[in-house]
C-alpha cells in the first residue's frame, strides 16, 4: 500500500518577542507603569476599551479591529443586527468606504479610517506630523506637545485615540499598523498601545516620543506620514437602545461617489438652462442613477427583509412617488429605493441641493417634506444615507487636498503635513 504524500512544509508563527523598545503590559515594569498611570487618573480610556478588546480578523484588518473596538467601547449603536436579535459592531460591518475584499488585501489609509468613523457616527479629528521638504519632522516639539495634550484629554475619559504608526520604528516586524491607545503614564511619559494583532504582539508601553516618531515614515499608499485620530461620539447621532434599526445602506465607495457626485453636479447645472419642473427633474436624476451605475447606489440590509418593503409601500403612496413611473417599472422597489437615495442627495446637508434649478426647488422641497412626514422611518433612512455620503465626500476632499496617490485624489500635488484637521487626512494602513 502506497504511503501518503508528505505534508507540504509551511512556515507558521505563534507570536513574536517584543523588542526592547516596548515594555510588555503584563511584565513587572508594565504593571508598575499601569499603577502610576492609574494613580494619575490617566487610564480612563483603558477601562473604556479593555472590555471590548478584539483581535483583528485578517492580517490587514488592523484598522477595522481598532475601529470596531472603539465603536463598541464608546457605546455606538450600529442600528443593524449583528446576530439573532443583537445589535453590535463586528469588523465585517465596516465596509462604508472600501469593500472588505480590498481592505483584506491592502488595509486602509488614515483618510479611509476617518471616513469609516464618520460613517458610523463618530467625530474624527486627524493629526499628522508636519514634514520639512526633505521628509524630516518639522516643528517636532510643537507636534509632541499637541500629542501629549491629546493623550491627557483622552486618557482622562474624553474620547479615544487610534494610532497609525510604522512598526519598523519600534523595532517590530511589519510596517503600517493601527491600534487604540489605552492610557498614558505622565510621570514616565509612556503610552499604552492595545495592539489589535494579539496573535503577534501583546499590549505594550512605549515612550511618547517613540510613538510620535513612529508616525513619521511615509505610507507608500498615500505619499504621506501616518498619524493619529481622536475619536468621540458625535453629539447628534442616535445611540439609545430604542434607536430605530437602519434598513438601508449606501453601496458606493469613495471613488464611485466622487464620480457620481461630479456627474450629478454637471447634470444639475445643465438642467438649470431647461427650467424643469420638480417631476421632470426627479425623473432625470433617477434615469441618471439607473444608467450610470452598474448597481443601485442604495440597498436594503439583509436584516430588513420584512420591514423595508413596508417602508417602500408607504413611500409609494406619496405625491413624491407619483411623479415617477415606478408602478410600470420591472422592479418598482428599486425605483423607490433610488428615490430614497435621491432624498439624501438633495437633503439640506448636501451641496447638490444648491444646484437645483429655482423653479423646481420649492416644489421638490414640498414633496420631500410631505414624504418624510408621512412615511414612518423614512427620515432616518435619508439621514443615514446623507451621513454616509458626507463621510465619503470628506474622505475624497482630504485626499484631493493632500495629493495622496490613492482613491479619488488628484495626482501631482506635493507632500505636506497637517496638524489637527477636523476632516480625514493621510496616513496609516498595512498588514499586521
SULKA-V644823 format. One record per pair of residues at least 12 apart in sequence whose C-alpha atoms are under 8 Angstrom apart, sorted by the first residue. I is the first residue (numbers start at 1). J is the second residue. D is the distance in Angstrom with one decimal. If there is no record, write none. Layout:
BEGIN
I_J_D, I_J_D
END
This chain:
BEGIN
14_199_6.8, 14_200_7.0, 15_198_8.0, 15_199_5.5, 15_200_4.1, 15_201_6.0, 16_200_5.5, 16_201_6.0, 17_201_7.3, 18_172_7.2, 18_201_6.7, 19_170_7.4, 19_171_5.9, 19_172_6.4, 21_170_6.1, 21_171_7.0, 21_206_6.6, 22_170_7.4, 22_204_5.9, 22_205_5.7, 22_206_5.2, 23_204_5.3, 23_205_4.9, 23_206_6.5, 24_202_6.8, 24_203_6.3, 24_204_4.4, 24_205_6.4, 25_192_7.8, 25_202_7.3, 25_203_5.4, 25_204_4.7, 25_205_6.4, 30_204_7.4, 30_205_6.9, 33_185_6.3, 33_188_7.7, 33_190_7.9, 34_185_7.2, 36_185_6.4, 36_187_7.5, 37_183_7.4, 37_184_6.2, 37_185_4.4, 37_186_6.8, 37_187_7.9, 40_185_7.6, 40_186_7.5, 41_155_7.7, 41_156_6.2, 42_152_6.9, 42_155_4.7, 42_156_5.2, 42_183_5.8, 42_184_5.6, 42_185_6.7, 42_186_7.7, 43_155_5.3, 43_156_6.5, 43_157_8.0, 43_182_6.8, 43_183_4.8, 43_184_6.8, 44_154_7.8, 44_155_5.4, 44_156_5.1, 44_157_4.9, 44_183_7.2, 45_154_6.3, 45_155_5.0, 45_156_6.7, 45_157_5.6, 45_158_8.0, 45_159_7.6, 45_160_6.4, 45_181_7.7, 45_182_5.3, 45_183_6.0, 46_155_7.5, 46_181_7.8, 46_182_4.3, 46_183_5.7, 48_73_5.6, 48_74_7.3, 49_69_6.8, 49_70_6.7, 49_73_5.3, 49_182_6.9, 50_182_7.9, 51_73_7.5, 52_69_5.5, 52_70_7.8, 52_72_6.5, 52_73_5.9, 53_69_5.9, 53_196_7.6, 54_69_6.4, 54_196_6.2, 55_196_4.9, 55_197_5.7, 55_198_5.7, 55_199_7.5, 56_91_7.9, 56_196_5.6, 56_197_5.9, 56_198_7.9, 57_91_7.2, 58_104_6.4, 59_104_7.2, 59_197_7.9, 59_431_5.2, 59_432_5.1, 60_103_6.6, 60_104_5.2, 60_105_6.6, 60_106_6.3, 60_107_4.8, 60_429_7.8, 60_430_5.9, 60_431_4.0, 60_432_6.0, 61_103_6.8, 61_104_6.2, 61_107_6.2, 61_431_7.2, 61_432_7.8, 62_107_7.5, 62_177_6.3, 62_178_5.3, 62_179_6.9, 62_196_6.3, 62_197_6.9, 62_429_7.8, 62_430_7.9, 62_431_7.0, 62_432_6.6, 63_107_7.2, 63_108_6.5, 63_113_6.6, 63_177_7.5, 63_178_5.3, 63_179_7.2, 63_429_7.0, 64_91_5.6, 64_94_6.8, 65_91_6.2, 65_179_8.0, 65_196_6.2, 66_162_7.0, 66_178_6.5, 66_179_5.3, 66_180_5.9, 66_196_6.4, 67_113_7.9, 67_117_7.3, 67_162_7.8, 68_89_6.0, 68_90_6.2, 68_91_6.0, 68_94_8.0, 70_160_7.3, 70_180_7.6, 71_89_7.1, 72_88_7.2, 72_89_6.4, 74_232_7.5, 74_233_6.9, 75_239_7.1, 76_120_8.0, 76_121_7.3, 76_233_7.3, 76_239_5.5, 77_89_8.0, 77_238_7.2, 77_239_5.0, 77_240_6.9, 77_241_7.3, 77_243_7.8, 78_120_7.1, 79_243_7.0, 79_244_6.5, 79_245_4.3, 79_246_5.1, 80_245_5.4, 80_246_5.8, 80_247_7.6, 80_303_7.2, 81_245_7.9, 81_303_6.4, 94_116_6.8, 95_116_7.7, 96_115_7.9, 96_116_6.1, 96_119_6.7, 96_250_7.5, 96_251_7.4, 96_252_7.7, 96_253_6.6, 96_388_7.2, 97_112_6.2, 97_115_6.4, 97_116_6.1, 97_252_7.7, 97_253_4.9, 97_254_5.7, 97_392_6.4, 98_112_7.6, 98_253_5.6, 98_254_7.3, 99_253_7.5, 106_429_7.4, 106_430_5.9, 106_431_7.1, 107_429_5.0, 107_430_4.9, 107_431_6.4, 108_428_6.8, 108_429_4.5, 108_430_6.9, 109_221_7.5, 109_222_7.4, 109_426_6.5, 109_427_5.4, 109_428_4.9, 109_429_4.8, 110_164_7.4, 110_226_7.2, 110_227_7.8, 110_424_6.9, 110_425_6.1, 110_426_5.1, 110_427_4.5, 110_428_5.0, 110_429_6.9, 111_395_5.5, 111_398_7.1, 111_399_7.2, 111_424_4.4, 111_425_4.8, 111_426_5.3, 111_427_7.1, 112_395_6.3, 112_424_7.4, 113_424_7.8, 114_126_7.6, 114_229_7.4, 114_395_7.5, 114_423_7.5, 114_424_5.1, 114_425_7.8, 115_391_5.1, 115_392_6.1, 115_394_7.1, 115_395_5.6, 115_424_6.6, 116_391_7.4, 117_231_7.8, 118_387_7.7, 118_388_7.5, 118_391_5.5, 119_387_6.2, 119_388_4.8, 119_390_8.0, 119_391_5.6, 119_392_7.9, 120_388_8.0, 121_233_6.5, 121_234_5.9, 121_237_5.8, 122_231_6.3, 122_232_5.5, 122_233_4.6, 122_234_5.0, 123_231_5.6, 123_232_5.2, 123_233_5.8, 123_234_4.9, 124_229_6.3, 124_230_5.8, 124_231_4.8, 124_232_6.9, 124_422_6.5, 124_423_6.9, 124_424_7.4, 125_229_5.5, 125_230_5.2, 125_231_6.6, 125_420_6.3, 125_421_5.9, 125_422_4.4, 125_423_6.3, 125_424_7.3, 126_227_7.4, 126_228_6.0, 126_229_4.4, 126_230_6.4, 126_419_7.6, 126_420_5.5, 126_421_5.2, 126_422_6.1, 126_423_6.6, 126_424_5.9, 126_425_6.1, 127_227_5.6, 127_228_5.4, 127_229_6.1, 127_418_6.5, 127_419_4.9, 127_420_4.5, 127_421_6.2, 127_425_7.6, 128_215_7.5, 128_225_6.6, 128_226_6.1, 128_227_4.3, 128_228_6.6, 128_417_6.2, 128_418_5.3, 128_419_5.6, 128_420_7.3, 128_425_7.5, 128_426_7.5, 128_427_7.6, 129_143_6.4, 129_212_8.0, 129_215_7.1, 129_216_6.5, 129_225_6.9, 129_226_7.6, 129_227_6.4, 129_417_5.9, 129_418_6.4, 129_419_6.5, 130_143_7.7, 130_416_7.1, 130_417_4.1, 130_418_5.9, 130_419_7.0, 131_416_6.6, 131_417_5.6, 136_216_7.7, 137_216_6.9, 143_419_7.8, 144_209_7.1, 144_212_6.8, 147_212_7.8, 148_208_7.7, 150_230_7.6, 151_183_7.4, 151_184_6.5, 152_184_7.2, 154_183_7.9, 155_182_7.1, 155_183_5.0, 155_184_6.3, 158_232_7.4, 159_230_6.6, 159_231_5.4, 159_232_4.5, 159_233_7.7, 160_180_7.4, 160_181_7.1, 160_230_5.8, 160_231_5.3, 160_232_6.5, 161_180_5.9, 161_181_5.5, 161_228_6.6, 161_229_5.6, 161_230_4.6, 161_231_6.1, 162_178_6.8, 162_179_5.8, 162_180_4.4, 162_181_6.1, 162_228_5.6, 162_229_5.2, 162_230_6.6, 162_231_7.5, 163_178_5.5, 163_179_5.5, 163_180_5.9, 163_181_6.7, 163_227_6.4, 163_228_4.5, 163_229_6.6, 164_176_7.1, 164_177_5.7, 164_178_4.6, 164_179_6.9, 164_215_6.5, 164_226_5.6, 164_227_5.3, 164_228_5.5, 164_427_7.0, 164_428_4.9, 164_429_7.3, 165_177_5.5, 165_178_6.5, 165_211_7.5, 165_214_5.1, 165_215_4.6, 165_216_7.8, 165_226_5.8, 165_227_6.6, 165_428_6.4, 166_214_5.1, 166_215_6.3, 166_216_8.0, 166_217_6.6, 166_226_7.8, 167_214_7.1, 168_214_7.8, 169_210_7.7, 169_213_7.2, 169_214_5.2, 170_210_7.3, 170_214_6.9, 174_431_7.1, 174_432_6.4, 175_430_6.7, 175_431_7.2, 175_432_7.7, 176_219_7.3, 176_428_5.8, 176_429_5.2, 176_430_4.6, 176_431_6.5, 176_432_7.7, 177_428_6.4, 177_429_5.7, 177_430_5.8, 177_431_6.5, 177_432_6.4, 178_195_7.9, 178_196_7.8, 178_428_6.9, 178_429_6.9, 179_193_6.6, 179_194_6.1, 179_195_5.2, 179_196_5.8, 180_193_6.2, 180_194_5.6, 180_195_7.1, 180_196_7.9, 181_193_4.8, 181_194_6.0, 182_194_6.1, 188_207_8.0, 189_207_6.0, 189_208_5.8, 190_205_6.0, 190_206_5.4, 190_207_4.3, 190_208_5.3, 191_205_5.4, 191_206_5.5, 191_207_6.1, 191_208_5.7, 191_211_7.8, 192_204_5.8, 192_205_4.5, 192_206_6.7, 193_205_6.1, 193_206_7.6, 197_432_6.1, 200_432_7.8, 212_227_7.9, 215_227_5.0, 215_228_7.9, 218_427_7.7, 219_427_5.9, 219_428_6.4, 219_429_7.7, 221_404_7.6, 221_405_6.4, 221_406_6.5, 222_403_7.9, 222_404_4.4, 222_405_5.0, 222_406_6.1, 222_426_6.5, 222_427_6.6, 223_403_8.0, 223_404_5.9, 223_405_6.6, 223_415_6.6, 224_404_7.1, 224_415_6.3, 224_416_7.3, 224_417_7.4, 224_426_5.7, 224_427_5.7, 225_417_7.4, 225_426_6.9, 225_427_5.2, 225_428_7.7, 226_426_6.6, 226_427_3.7, 226_428_4.9, 227_427_6.2, 227_428_7.1, 244_377_7.7, 244_380_7.9, 246_301_7.9, 246_380_7.3, 246_381_6.4, 246_384_7.5, 247_300_5.7, 247_301_5.5, 247_303_7.4, 247_304_5.2, 247_307_7.6, 247_308_6.2, 247_381_6.9, 248_298_6.7, 248_299_5.4, 248_300_4.2, 248_301_5.3, 248_304_7.8, 248_381_6.5, 248_385_7.9, 249_298_5.6, 249_299_5.6, 249_300_6.4, 249_301_6.7, 249_384_7.7, 249_385_6.5, 250_297_5.8, 250_298_4.4, 250_299_6.5, 250_385_6.0, 250_388_6.9, 250_389_7.7, 251_296_7.4, 251_297_5.2, 251_298_5.3, 251_299_6.6, 252_297_5.8, 252_298_7.7, 253_392_7.0, 254_392_5.0, 254_393_7.0, 254_395_7.0, 254_396_6.4, 254_407_7.0, 254_408_6.9, 255_396_7.7, 255_407_5.7, 255_408_5.1, 257_389_7.6, 257_392_7.1, 257_393_7.6, 258_393_7.1, 258_396_7.0, 258_408_6.7, 264_285_7.7, 264_352_7.9, 265_352_6.5, 265_355_7.2, 268_355_5.9, 268_356_6.1, 268_357_7.4, 269_355_6.3, 269_356_7.8, 269_357_7.9, 271_357_7.1, 272_356_7.3, 272_357_4.8, 272_358_8.0, 275_357_6.5, 275_359_6.3, 275_360_7.6, 276_357_7.5, 276_359_7.1, 276_360_6.4, 277_359_6.5, 277_360_5.0, 278_359_7.8, 278_360_4.4, 278_361_7.0, 278_363_6.0, 278_364_5.3, 279_323_5.2, 279_324_7.3, 281_360_7.3, 282_323_7.6, 282_324_7.5, 283_323_7.7, 283_324_6.2, 285_342_7.8, 286_335_7.6, 286_338_6.7, 286_339_7.2, 286_342_7.6, 289_338_7.7, 296_334_7.4, 296_338_7.0, 297_338_7.2, 297_341_7.3, 298_337_6.6, 298_338_6.8, 298_341_6.4, 299_337_7.2, 309_333_7.8, 311_375_6.8, 311_376_7.1, 311_377_7.1, 311_378_7.2, 312_333_6.8, 312_336_6.3, 312_337_7.4, 314_375_5.9, 315_336_7.3, 315_371_6.8, 315_375_6.0, 316_336_7.1, 318_370_7.7, 318_371_5.9, 318_374_7.9, 319_367_6.5, 319_370_8.0, 319_371_7.5, 320_367_5.2, 320_368_6.7, 320_371_6.7, 321_336_7.4, 321_339_7.7, 340_378_7.7, 340_381_7.7, 340_382_6.4, 341_382_6.9, 341_385_7.0, 343_368_6.9, 343_382_6.3, 344_382_5.0, 344_383_6.8, 344_385_6.0, 344_386_4.9, 345_386_6.8, 347_382_8.0, 347_386_7.3, 349_386_7.5, 350_386_7.5, 350_390_7.8, 394_423_6.2, 394_424_6.6, 395_423_7.4, 395_424_5.7, 395_425_7.7, 396_408_5.8, 396_409_6.4, 397_409_7.7, 398_423_6.8, 398_424_5.8, 398_425_5.6, 398_426_7.7, 399_425_6.9, 399_426_7.0, 402_414_7.6, 402_415_6.8, 402_416_6.7, 402_425_7.5, 402_426_7.3, 403_415_6.9, 404_426_7.1
END
